[in-house]
Amino acid sequence: MRSLLYTLAVAAVVLIVLGLLLKAVKWLLIIGLIALVASIALGVIKGGRTPR
């Protein structure tokens, strides 16, 4: 599960960087931000459920 979160986060960062480089493609930036927020939210939810 953790590797999936890392993969999502890396993909989100790559999309954000591509969006910033291309500047014209705002959708890449938006999708990257959504993916980043989703990966953080999943990490918090899954991390909170695991017994410590």
C-alpha positions, 0 to 999 in steps of 0.5 A, spaced: 500 500 500 505 504 501 509 503 494 502 505 491 502 512 495 509 513 493 507 512 486 501 516 486 505 522 489 511 521 484 506 521 478 503 527 481 509 531 482 511 529 475 505 532 472 505 538 476 513 539 473 510 538 466 505 542 467 509 548 470 514 547 464 509 547 458 505 552 462 500 552 456 497 545 459 493 547 465 489 541 465 496 537 467 497 542 473 490 541 475 490 533 475 497 533 478 494 537 484 488 532 485 493 526 484 497 529 490 491 531 494 488 524 493 495 520 495 496 525 501 488 523 503 489 516 502 496 516 506 492 519 512 486 515 512 490 508 511 495 511 516 490 512 521 487 505 521 493 501 522 493 499 529 500 502 533 
